[in-house]
Amino acid sequence: MKKETIKSRYGDDRLFFYEDSKWFIDLKECHLMRYIANDKLEVTGIDPSGGPYIAIGDKLSYFSKALPDITITMIKHVKDSVYQLT
């Protein structure tokens, strides 16, 4: 499993990981989360306290040069603090 941890502006860990041919982010250290949705109530962005703001259309490489240069086309809550970034 590939992993890359970045820090929020408050020093909290943001763990990006690759599993089953998909990228995920684990926000377990996040205490407050804002969601952005479209008119179909599909999540189009997540904004954890301290960042980073993540939206459809962003490239993973924007958050860390160690992450691949792929564009996020879907954000899906999969369990507890984990979101799939496809």
Rosetta blueprint (number, residue, H / E / L):
1 M L
2 K E
3 K E
4 E E
5 T E
6 I E
7 K E
8 S L
9 R L
10 Y L
11 G L
12 D L
13 D E
14 R E
15 L E
16 F E
17 F E
18 Y E
19 E E
20 D L
21 S L
22 K E
23 W E
24 F E
25 I E
26 D E
27 L L
28 K L
29 E L
30 C L
31 H L
32 L L
33 M E
34 R E
35 Y E
36 I E
37 A E
38 N L
39 D L
40 K L
41 L L
42 E L
43 V E
44 T E
45 G E
46 I E
47 D E
48 P E
49 S L
50 G L
51 G L
52 P L
53 Y L
54 I E
55 A E
56 I L
57 G L
58 D L
59 K E
60 L H
61 S H
62 Y H
63 F L
64 S L
65 K L
66 A L
67 L L
68 P L
69 D L
70 I L
71 T E
72 I L
73 T L
74 M L
75 I E
76 K E
77 H E
78 V E
79 K E
80 D L
81 S L
82 V E
83 Y E
84 Q E
85 L E
86 T L
